[in-house]
Amino acid sequence: MKKTRVDRRFTELQKQGKKGFIAYLSAGDPNLEDTVDICLRLEDAGVDVIELGLPFSDPLADGRVNQEAATRALESGSTFEGVMECISNIRKRSEIPMIFYAYMNPLLARGFDQSIAAAAQAGIDGFLLLDLPLEEAKPYRSALTENGLNAIQLVTPTTPDERIKKIVKQANGFIYCVSREGVTGVQAKLAEGAGGLVEKIKAKSKLPVALGFGIGTPKQARGAAELSDAVVVGSAIVNAYHNNPHTAEGRAAATAVVKEMVDAVKEV
């Protein structure tokens, strides 16, 4: 498979001896036009990869912050077709690596193969499919491969060692290591077992490992970067853009919050 923007970015980071920063936001929050602006601002802040939530009414892996972001996106009129146009508009101005954080229902509802093809055509680089079981993944993973997209896989603290082996064999791009049990959301501190889980994954795969869930401050981001190849921050970024005014000044203030975390990661 031809290397994606995600693959190339992680290769660059490895050559530079740098850690990656992955920023999550829900596509369409507060609306799709503003999503384009926010993504471009994130790139300017030094973000390496953008993880865009595909709006869905029942995001079971998400905590309150990201659930509410998805609800706002849907209420603003964000549709699958609108999100694809949003990606196309970003691609007119940026080559930043982007993946979809998605649930199966919206993709199956439109026809999985057609949905994946539409995303690839719009300019997405890969998918993290939250509710696709390993045992059922083969035909769906094939659609990603045929469209030249990364299949990002999740490993959680409750994943047995034998299952980790199977999961990493199906992965490409990077492996998303969930730092703690439960749903997304900022926590007071980084989970104690996160480093051990990253080491387990690295013993079984040469792919970059990104550590996410619960990271929301520069100190936490730096600590996570010391353990992994990249850090994923979601709820804290969603909150920053939601809680600041939807103006140029407000966006600049929110982006400054993100940049503090990016800088902390890049210092490692």
C-alpha positions in Angstrom: 0.0 0.0 0.0 1.2 3.5 -0.9 2.3 5.5 2.2 -0.2 7.9 3.5 0.4 11.3 4.9 0.2 9.7 8.4 2.9 7.2 7.5 5.1 10.0 6.1 4.7 12.2 9.1 5.7 9.5 11.5 8.7 8.7 9.4 9.7 12.4 9.5 9.2 12.5 13.3 11.4 9.4 13.8 14.2 10.9 11.6 14.0 14.1 13.6 13.9 12.3 17.0 10.6 14.1 17.8 7.4 13.0 19.4 4.1 13.5 17.6 1.0 15.4 18.6 -2.5 14.2 17.5 -5.4 16.6 18.1 -9.0 15.4 18.2 -12.1 17.5 17.4 -15.6 16.7 16.2 -16.2 17.6 12.6 -19.0 20.1 12.5 -18.5 21.6 16.0 -19.6 24.4 16.0 -20.2 24.0 12.3 -18.4 22.6 9.3 -17.1 26.0 8.0 -15.5 26.7 11.4 -14.0 23.1 11.4 -11.9 24.1 8.4 -10.6 27.2 10.2 -9.9 25.2 13.4 -8.0 22.5 11.6 -5.8 25.1 9.8 -5.1 26.8 13.1 -4.1 23.5 14.7 -1.6 22.9 11.9 -0.2 26.4 12.6 0.2 25.4 16.2 2.4 22.5 15.3 -0.1 19.6 15.5 1.1 16.6 13.5 -2.1 14.7 12.9 -5.8 15.7 13.1 -8.3 13.1 14.3 -11.7 14.2 13.3 -14.8 12.7 14.9 -17.4 11.7 12.4 -20.6 13.0 14.1 -22.8 10.2 15.5 -25.8 10.3 17.8 -24.6 7.4 20.1 -20.8 7.7 20.6 -20.4 5.0 23.2 -16.6 5.4 23.7 -16.8 9.1 24.4 -17.2 11.0 27.6 -19.5 13.9 28.1 -17.3 16.6 26.4 -17.0 14.7 23.1 -20.6 13.4 23.2 -21.8 17.0 23.5 -19.5 18.1 20.7 -21.0 15.4 18.5 -24.5 16.6 19.4 -23.6 20.2 18.6 -22.2 19.0 15.2 -25.4 17.2 14.4 -27.6 20.1 15.5 -25.6 22.5 13.3 -26.7 20.4 10.3 -23.5 18.4 9.8 -24.1 15.5 7.4 -21.8 12.8 6.0 -21.7 14.6 2.7 -21.0 17.9 4.4 -18.1 16.4 6.4 -16.6 15.1 3.1 -16.9 18.5 1.6 -15.2 19.9 4.8 -12.3 17.5 4.3 -12.0 18.6 0.6 -12.0 22.2 1.6 -9.2 21.6 4.1 -7.2 19.8 1.4 -7.4 22.8 -0.8 -5.2 24.6 1.8 -3.3 21.9 3.7 -1.7 18.5 3.5 -1.8 17.9 7.3 -2.4 14.2 8.0 -6.1 13.5 9.0 -7.9 10.4 10.2 -11.5 9.8 11.0 -12.5 8.6 14.5 -15.7 6.9 13.6 -18.4 4.4 14.6 -19.7 1.8 12.2 -23.3 2.8 12.0 -23.0 6.0 9.9 -20.7 4.2 7.5 -22.9 1.1 7.2 -26.0 3.2 6.7 -24.6 4.6 3.5 -22.9 1.4 2.4 -19.5 0.8 4.0 -17.4 0.5 0.8 -19.0 3.7 -0.7 -18.4 5.6 2.5 -14.8 4.6 2.7 -14.3 5.5 -1.0 -15.9 8.9 -0.5 -13.6 9.6 2.5 -10.5 8.6 0.5 -11.6 10.8 -2.4 -12.2 13.8 -0.1 -8.6 13.4 1.3 -8.7 11.5 4.5 -5.8 9.3 5.4 -7.3 6.6 7.6 -9.9 5.4 10.0 -10.1 4.5 13.7 -13.2 2.4 13.9 -14.3 2.4 17.5 -16.8 -0.4 17.5 -15.5 -2.8 15.0 -14.6 -6.1 16.7 -11.3 -7.8 15.7 -13.1 -11.0 14.7 -15.4 -9.1 12.2 -12.9 -6.7 10.8 -11.4 -8.5 7.8 -13.9 -7.4 5.0 -14.0 -3.9 6.3 -10.2 -3.7 6.6 -10.0 -4.7 3.0 -12.0 -1.7 2.0 -9.5 0.6 3.8 -6.6 -1.1 2.1 -8.1 -1.0 -1.3 -8.6 2.8 -0.9 -5.1 3.3 0.4 -6.2 4.3 3.9 -4.6 3.5 7.3 -6.4 1.1 9.6 -5.7 2.5 13.1 -6.2 -0.1 15.8 -7.0 0.4 19.5 -5.3 -1.4 22.4 -6.8 -0.9 25.9 -5.6 -1.7 29.4 -8.0 -4.7 29.5 -6.7 -6.2 26.2 -5.1 -9.7 26.9 -1.5 -10.2 25.5 -2.6 -12.7 22.9 -5.2 -10.4 21.6 -2.7 -7.5 21.4 -0.6 -9.7 19.1 -3.6 -10.2 16.8 -4.6 -6.5 16.9 -1.2 -5.1 16.0 -1.0 -7.5 13.0 -4.0 -5.8 11.6 -2.8 -2.2 12.2 -0.9 0.2 10.1 -0.2 3.9 10.4 0.1 3.8 14.2 -1.4 2.0 17.1 -3.7 4.0 19.5 -3.0 3.0 23.1 -5.8 3.8 25.4 -4.2 5.0 28.6 -6.9 3.9 31.0 -10.2 2.1 31.3 -13.4 4.0 30.5 -14.4 6.7 28.1 -12.7 9.8 26.8 -12.3 12.8 29.0 -9.7 14.9 30.9 -8.3 13.3 34.1 -6.4 14.7 37.1 -3.3 12.6 36.2 -2.0 10.1 33.7 -3.0 6.5 34.4 -0.2 4.6 36.3 -0.3 1.6 34.0 0.0 3.5 30.7 3.8 3.1 30.3 3.6 -0.6 30.9 0.9 -1.0 28.2 2.9 1.0 25.7 5.9 -1.3 26.4 3.7 -4.4 25.8 2.6 -3.0 22.4 6.1 -2.1 21.4 7.3 -5.6 22.1 4.9 -6.9 19.6 5.0 -4.2 16.8 7.3 -1.7 15.2 4.5 0.7 14.5 4.5 4.1 16.3 2.4 4.0 19.4 0.2 7.0 20.3 -1.1 7.4 23.9 -4.5 8.9 24.5 -7.6 9.2 26.7 -7.4 11.5 29.8 -4.6 13.8 28.7 -5.4 17.5 29.0 -2.5 19.6 30.3 1.0 20.4 29.1 2.4 18.4 32.1 0.3 15.4 31.2 1.1 15.7 27.5 4.9 15.8 28.3 4.6 12.8 30.6 2.7 10.8 27.9 5.3 11.8 25.3 8.0 10.4 27.5 6.3 7.0 27.3 5.2 6.8 23.7 5.8 8.0 20.1 2.8 10.4 20.0 0.2 11.9 22.3 -3.5 12.2 21.6 -5.4 15.1 23.2 -9.2 15.4 22.6 -11.5 16.7 25.3 -9.2 19.5 26.4 -9.0 20.8 22.8 -12.8 20.5 22.3 -13.3 22.4 25.5 -10.8 25.1 24.5 -12.5 25.9 21.2 -16.1 25.6 22.7 -15.5 27.7 25.7 -13.8 30.6 23.9 -15.8 32.9 21.7 -16.3 31.9 18.1 -14.3 34.9 16.9 -10.8 35.3 15.5 -9.7 36.4 19.0 -11.4 33.5 20.7 -9.9 31.0 18.2 -6.5 32.4 18.8 -6.9 32.0 22.5 -8.0 28.4 22.1 -5.1 27.7 19.7 -2.7 29.1 22.3 -3.9 26.5 24.8 -3.2 23.7 22.3 0.2 25.1 21.4 1.3 24.9 25.0 0.6 21.2 25.0 2.2 20.8 21.6 5.3 22.6 22.8 5.5 20.4 25.9 5.4 17.3 23.7 8.1 18.6 21.3 10.5 19.3 24.2 10.7 15.6 25.0 
